Amino acid sequence: MPADAPRRALDPRLLVPSAALLWGLHSSLLSPALALILSTLYDASTADIGWTLAIYNTGGFLASIVLPAWTDRHRTYLRMLMAAGALTIALAAALAAASSLPWATVALVVLGGPAGLGTTMLFAHLRDAGAATSAIVNTRAIISAAWMGGPPLATVIIGWAGARGILLALMLIALANIAMTAVMMRQHRATPAEAAEPARSPHALPPGSRLATVIIIGAFVLFQATNATAMTFMALYVTETVGLPVLWAGVVLGLAAALEVPALVIIGRLGDRISHLTLVAAGALLAAVYYAGLVIVTEPVLLLALQIPNALGFAAISGIGLALFQDLIPGAGMSTGLFMNARRVGAVLSGPIIAAGALPLLGQRGIFVICAVLTLIGLGMIPLAKRLASRPAAV
């Protein structure tokens, strides 16, 4: 019995879920607390924080294009995952030691950009290893579960140990990530390597047109922009337009997060049997229903009920969408990086969508009219891309 304990502790089936949980905690601790870290440690103003985060996100955007392309050429996803953990430790140490905001900004760009590629490399490794759609989406569900606990944990740590306590927590998580990645590398070396590229899903878009792929990417930018808009604006919308106490905003966001995990598991199982494009289209339709419902909602019961199509739509777009990108775009790292960047670009576009709510003819309800319309436009782009991709095969 004791001899079996180490073997069970290193069960390969637990390696990826454990790594996903750790990387989910990494991002869910750092992202909500970064503005507070900048304000507390460097006395940064609101404008300073805004510019610093903009520069940091730009660096992360570039890193998620350049480094995944390099890992695709060498197929060294686990090594980059290990490097991301080491860079996280270096980033936390640099932020703790930095004496001014400019030096902290340099550390965020040089160290934080590559360190933020942990989840990208984890999904790239899964793709390179030939994981099924359900395994990829289930891993995404674990990261979502980590986000349910990460922000509250961050507030507890800050209240107990201050901003530097978050940096220490990130170091400890990074050490655990490095140890987990080392075990994954050992298991990977023990498995016979295959020189061939991972097989494409039989439900993928036919690879007949680059234009079709570009259209799909554009559709996902629209999907991510509307999702980011709803998440960012929900608390204010619930209190100012729907007229409910601020407590309801927390209940709505918490319910959405709680439903997200089982929705991802359900959608992931369907993804092994049903066309990825069909599932993404169904998810987009559900998302459009959600935004249309927000336009007319006036009471909490409907607001809570709308979180069901919201969760299912998000699961299809974020979970199956990742698998779809990995089928469409050559290179496990590049395809995953582009999917993550679609979210970044969408977050940028959410700003003008929210700003449109200040127009007299629209108001705050008009924000979700725009979201519904943009989502339907993205939905219409999916069959267009499918037709374009299948056209060369018919010649």
Steps between C-alpha positions, in 0.01 A plus 500: 500500500766761589693414182199601293468844657767680293362345184153627580636844582651511150194362323524642144124554496537756779794692357318722250201572730740593782702725268179662372388573856837656585514715187139602556591613852801686358290712265203539737727634777713732287240655268256636763780613733740662253343845511509494881864385495595793276308746716630369834865434421571787260231757590371487142208722407197375309647636175838340578332165560306527174813570294703234677235235443470605134876462450501170690213358291670612180814314606290195580337520158837503323638222719200281420577530128880474495566233763229249396634515143846412635365211707312367197823480302674307779194332660628598844171590669588349836835679507323830440251405772795449735649833392168674568510374858859619548417839348205533738740470793730755339205735439378480859851565630550792261169662598585461868843656447409775249535849639284682244212445258716518182717211622189305597361561149821367344476189717137446399583520130829306496408235758123516532422462130677163460394391850138545399529230232458215748143409406577547129788253520293255705228491234763482225654198674159334518444559130848376412439186705182427303249568780131467417271801492341394828842495672583849373165644605511325838840660560343835415227424757763446771650840424151652528457327836827654616364843404206443733734478798794713388361855538352438848829337603687804370293733719567280805876501433508876445302560819735277697842566346458800268600530135832322556306204635355448151853501356607237752194289416587523130852377575366201691255414221780537243720260697215248500455558125869436437488177701184387318652581160815305588285193569312556173830520311618176659175326406522646149854365452383159618229498230608405146515820294314534174653709226173557319287805560191450718198373308232751411152458635259339251256780590738783412455760229647371173847656459425632154516875546709742702222755457258265675735477797533880515121531499472251788760698697300819433184333624672400822627854554136613487392220737775587747429873476135455594583257779759740644246782477239307696746392771648847541173691502272259685541641853425856389212389278331303778510794741442800271266366230327193642478679835604214727728521806870446433476164679313364198792585274719271708236227499466518121874492435548220753223290345646553153840379622346200679305392191800545274684189626223240444413669170859452382495133602173440311614686189836322508334159485287612208811630323631148443187409301356820352657745256695773678351758265149383583565527873658844466203617291259367764703676768487828308123469466466441875724801567280716276192381695678598822580853379147546364364390836715755680345773287152431643580371849339689788500251789747257659332170407545552126850637559597179680329277242695671222824370649419153361526601131788725600698212650427260212584764240824589674595133533454437128690812396786478748532121525412363157638817344846417633484151348375648173793745480740211563347318204498799267842653560830311458711476815360416841666803659406753232137384479457519878678836514273646231194378687621671817572816302147501360391550860746787543385675184140445600566660838637808322188521280273473804601855598329672205196273540458608862566864407210480253271472802557869565323592175149636566332277241650181643550520872632210705247253360626590155839356595348152501309568179841561342632180662211296360544645152878445496455143621250430222745647248767263634250214475439585135875493432524130595300351207670751270840369608384141455388570144827673414706217644309226317505680164855393391418135582212512254722617213 
